[in-house]
Structure formats: C-alpha cells, structure tokens
C-alpha cells in the first residue's frame, strides 16, 4: 500500500502555518509559537463568514504568560472554526500543527500561498530570529 502524501505546510513570519486543500486553507499557530507562549488557557477565533485581509489580526491565543494576536496569513473568508480548541485550548499545545488548527479560510487567491515560507525557509527564519 503506498504511503499517503503529507500535505505541504507553509509558514508566515507571524508564526502561523497554512495547509492548502484546493481553495481552502487550514490555519493555526506553529509549534514554535505555542512553545513560546506556554500552556494556553484561552482561544478566541474569528466569526464564520468574516472576510480577512492578509496580515489582519483575527484571533487571540492566551497563556498564563501572555496574550498574543493571531494574524490571517492570507486573504479570504472564514468558513470554519475549530470549536475543540475553544473548549480545550491545551489541544493547541498538544498538536499545534494538527488537531490544534484554529480556522479555515476560503482564499481570495490560492496562489498567494506560494509567497509563504516552506519548512526549510521557516527553520532559517527562526534561526535568524535567534529562536
């Protein structure tokens, strides 16, 4: 049986990740971001049908240490949110780049994902930041 290909994940300079499926992008915060924040205690997500511009603050994740805005890495309309992370923010800590996703966007321009960093680029970016 052939291995199932893993969808490519792209990363923003604000520490969000994006997994593209057609014109729908699943968005979350990176494992690096959740580690830096510590144990999350609160997550606020954007409203369904809200239209977001790339770079717009649209969600909040809060830990015992700090609150942090989550920025839309791409422009589009919110089509789904992950209620599981609102009910249990620790899901983000446990699996930030999987079950801890935050919201899904119907993208204005799916090709815009190409402007985001791949895993190698993100790793280099973290090194530059001294992370």
C-alpha positions in Angstrom: 0.0 0.0 0.0 1.6 3.4 -1.0 2.2 6.0 1.7 -0.3 8.8 1.9 1.4 12.1 0.8 1.5 14.7 3.6 0.1 18.0 2.5 2.7 20.7 2.3 2.6 23.2 5.1 3.6 26.9 4.6 4.5 29.4 7.3 4.1 33.1 7.9 6.6 35.5 9.6 4.0 35.8 12.3 4.3 32.1 13.2 1.1 30.9 11.6 1.0 27.8 9.5 -1.2 27.1 6.4 -2.2 23.8 4.8 -3.9 24.3 1.5 -6.6 22.0 0.2 -7.9 23.4 -3.1 -9.0 27.0 -2.3 -9.5 26.2 1.4 -6.6 27.0 3.8 -6.4 25.5 7.3 -4.6 27.9 9.6 -3.0 27.5 13.0 -0.1 28.7 15.1 3.2 26.9 14.8 4.6 24.5 17.3 7.3 27.1 17.9 4.7 29.8 18.8 2.8 27.5 21.2 6.1 26.5 22.9 7.0 30.2 23.3 3.6 31.0 24.7 3.4 28.1 27.1 0.2 26.5 28.3 -2.8 28.0 26.6 -5.8 28.9 28.7 -8.0 30.8 26.2 -8.6 30.9 22.5 -10.8 33.3 20.6 -11.5 32.6 17.0 -12.9 34.8 14.1 -16.6 34.7 13.2 -17.7 32.4 10.4 -18.2 34.4 7.2 -15.8 37.2 8.4 -13.7 38.4 5.5 -10.0 38.8 6.4 -7.1 40.6 4.8 -3.7 39.1 4.8 -1.9 40.3 7.9 -5.1 41.2 9.8 -5.3 40.3 13.5 -8.2 37.9 13.6 -7.9 35.6 16.6 -6.3 35.6 20.1 -4.5 32.9 22.0 -3.8 33.4 25.6 -1.5 31.6 28.0 -0.7 32.1 31.7 2.3 34.2 30.5 0.8 36.4 27.7 -1.9 37.0 25.2 -1.0 37.0 21.5 -2.8 38.0 18.4 -3.1 35.5 15.5 -2.9 37.1 12.1 -4.5 35.9 8.9 -1.6 34.7 6.7 -3.7 35.0 3.6 -6.8 36.9 2.5 -10.2 35.2 2.4 -13.4 34.3 4.1 -13.6 32.3 7.3 -15.6 29.2 6.5 -15.0 27.0 9.6 -13.5 27.3 13.1 -12.2 24.6 15.4 -14.5 24.6 18.5 -12.4 21.9 20.1 -9.6 24.5 20.8 -12.0 27.0 22.2 -13.4 24.3 24.6 -9.9 22.9 25.4 -7.0 25.3 24.5 -4.5 22.7 25.5 -5.2 20.9 22.2 -3.1 23.6 20.6 -0.2 22.8 22.9 -0.5 19.1 22.3 -0.8 19.2 18.5 -0.3 22.8 17.2 0.1 21.8 13.5 -2.6 19.1 13.5 -5.7 18.8 15.7 -4.9 22.2 17.2 -5.8 24.1 14.0 -7.7 27.3 14.5 -9.8 28.2 11.4 -10.3 27.6 7.7 -10.3 30.3 5.1 -11.8 30.2 1.6 -9.0 32.0 -0.1 -9.3 35.0 -2.4 -6.2 33.9 -4.3 -4.9 30.3 -3.6 -1.7 31.1 -5.4 -0.8 33.6 -2.7 0.2 30.7 -0.5 3.4 30.5 -2.7 4.6 33.7 -1.0 4.7 32.0 2.4 7.8 30.1 3.6 8.2 26.3 3.3 9.5 24.3 6.3 13.2 24.9 5.3 12.6 28.7 5.0 10.7 28.8 8.3 13.6 27.0 10.1 16.0 29.5 8.6 13.7 32.4 9.7 13.7 31.0 13.3 17.5 30.8 13.3 17.7 34.5 12.1 15.3 35.5 14.9 17.5 33.7 17.4 14.8 31.3 18.3 
